[in-house]
Amino acid sequence: MTPSEVKLPAFERPTLVREGVYQHLRGAILGGEFSPGERLGEVELSARLGVSRTPVREAMMRLTQDGLIDTEANKGMRVRQLALPEITETYVVREELDGLAAALAAEHHTASDAAALRSALAQLDAASPSADQSNNYREQTLLDLAFHRRVVEAAHNAVLLSLCRDLEVRVALIKHQTRTFNAYLHTHDQHAAILEAVLSRDAEGARRAARHHVRTFGALVLADLAAAPAHAAHTGETA
């Protein structure tokens, strides 16, 4: 049988609406607009977005595959909420990957990468917590993730970039679940230490700085999770 004779499923051209709904909902979850544990109703979302239920249903299926949504029998769909063991394991893995990324970034970053890293850290510093932390929590979280993503991109390793993108989904969910700020004075200094070592092409120094930072912040997350009321740990609400 020749390739032209092989029967293939009919090709269905993707629509802008379908992709747009997926990207919108994905960004809303990663940005903290929907909290871990929050129920996502197909009817409510289609009405809110002004689209039919079909693209919403398809988007939520993709988000389930992405690890952002959990489906429970007779309970519908909810934003995924990570249990304590998985949160602990996430930071164990992140420490290794962020350390590797920083070391490779020190070795391989370009002038363009250096400028992007400086800009990312400056934007993160500008969004440091204020007296009313609720005003900028989501923005600060996204900027923190963006800084770490810039470090990974500066490593110029496609496999590492793919792994870290998947890990970033878990980290974003954890941040929104615990609402732990990553802009305390000591974490600011740690970000600066990572950047300085990367720009100095000090691979081992960058590795140590990145691993120390992840270890420090992981401990803050676990402490905040332990201090949260029982109902918050179960529902994804915060005190």
N, C-alpha and C positions, 0 to 999 in steps of 0.2 A: 504494500500500500504506500503510495507516495504521500508526501506532506500535504499536497493539495487535496487528497482524498480523505484525510483524517477529519472526522466530525468534531467540531469544537462547539462549545456553548455559544449562543448568540452574544455578540458584543453589545454591551449597553453603555453608551456614552455617559459619563458622569455629568450630573447637572450642577450648576453653580449653587442652586438652593441647597442641595444635599451637602455639598462640601462646606458651604457657608454656615449651615446649622451645626455641623460637626465642629468646625473651627471655633465658632462662637461658644458652644457649650464647653469645649475643652479648655478654652481660655478662661471661661468663668469659673471652672473648677480649680484650675491651677492658680488663678488669681484670688481665690478665696471668696468669690461671690456666693458660692454654695459651700456649706461647711461639711466636713466629714460626718457621715451619719444622716445627713439631710435627705429626705425623700424627694425623688424627682418624678413628677407625674407627667405622663405623656400628653394628656389632655391640657393640663395647665401650661406646659412648655410650648405646645403648638399655638395656644391662644396668645401667650406672651410674645412669641416671635412672629406671629401673624402668618404661619405656614400650616400646611396640612400635617396630619399625624405621621404620614409615611416618612418624610425626611428626618423627623424627630426620632422615630423608632429606629431607623437605620443608623443615625448618629449615636444613639445610646448603645446599640450593639457594638459599634466600633469603640466606643469609650469603655465598654466592658472588656473588650480585647486589650485595650491600652492599660487596663488595671486601674482605671479611675472610678468605675462604677461596679457595685456588687448587685447581683440579682438574687432575691430570696423568694422561694415558693410562697405564693399567697400574700406576699408583702410588697411586691413591686421592686423598684430599683432605688438604690440609695448611693450617695457618694461614698466611696470606699473609706473605711475606717480601719487603721492598722492596729493590731494587738501589740502589747508590750514586747513579746519576744521578737516579732518582726521589726519593730522599731529599733530594738537593740542590734539586731543583725544588720539592719540597713546601715547603721553608723559604723559597724565593724568593716563592712565592705567599702563604705564611702571613704573611710580613713585611708585604705589602701589605694583606691582609685584616684582620690584627690592628690595623694602624695606622689603617685606616678605621674599624674597630669602636670603637676607643678614642676617636677624634675625635667620632664620632656619639654615643657614650655621654656624653661631656663635654657635648654640646649637649642631649641628650634625656633623660638619666636622671631618675628620680623619687626621692622620698624612700625609697620601698620598695626601689628599685634600689640606692641608696646603702647602706642597711642590709644588703642581701644581699651586696654587694661587700665591705663591711667584715668580715662574718661569714665569707665564703669565704676571704679572705686570712688571717684569724685561725686558721681551721682548718688552712690550709696551713702556716702558721708553726709550729703545734703539732706537725706531723708532719715536721719537719725531720730530716734524717739523723742517726742516733745512731752510736755506735761499731759496733753491729751493724746495718748498713744493710739487711740482708736482712729484718729484722723489719718494717720499715715502707715498703719500697720501693713495693709495689703501692698501699698506701693513699696515699702521698705523690703518686704519679703521678695517681691518680684525683682527688685534691683540687686538683692543679695544673690539670688539664683543666677541673675545675669552676669554678675562679677565672676562667680565660679565657672559659669559656662564659658566666659572669655578665656579663662585660664586653660580649660580643656581644649578650646579651639586653637589656642596658641601652641599646643603640643603637636599639632599637625599629625595626628594618628587617627585614622578613620575608624578603626575598631574601638579604640578607647572612647571616641566621641559617641559612637552608637551605644556603648554600655552606659556611659554617663547620662545620656539623654533618658534612657529607661530609668536609671536610678533617680534622676531629678524628679520624676513623677512621684515616687515614693516620698522623697524629701519634701516636696511641696505639700503633699497631703499631711505629713507629720507636722510641718510648720503651722498649717491651718488648724490642725487638731489640737495642738498645744498652745498656739499663739505665743510661742517663745520668740522674743526679739533677738536678732543676731546683730545688734548694734550697741551692745554694752561697750564701755571704754576699753576693756581688755580685748574684746573681739575686734574692735576697730584697729587696735595696735597689731593684732594678729593678721588682719587683712593687709595692713601696710607692710608687715614683715614678709608675707608671701610675695607681694608685688616687688619689694626691694630685692629679694633673693632671685626672683625670676629675671628682673631687668639686669641684675648683676651677672647673670648666667652662672649662678651658683646652684647647680642642680641638687646637690645633697642638702644645702641649706634650705632650698625651696621645698624639697620633700619633707624635711623635718618641720618646717613652719606650717605647711598645709596639714600634715598629720596631727600636729599639736592643736591646730585650730579646730579641726573636725572632732577631735577627742574632747576638747573643752566644750564645744557647743552641744555635742551629744550628751554630755553630762548635764548640761543645763536643761535640755529637752526632757531627759528622764526625771530630773528633779521636779520640773514643772508638771509632768504627767503624774508623778506620785502625789503631788500636792493638790491636784485637781479633785473636786468633789466627785463622789462615786457616780452621780448621774451624768456628769460631764464626760467621764471616761467611757460611759456606755453609749451616750447619744451623740457625742461630738460637740456638744455645747461647751462654752467656756464660762468661767465664773466672771 
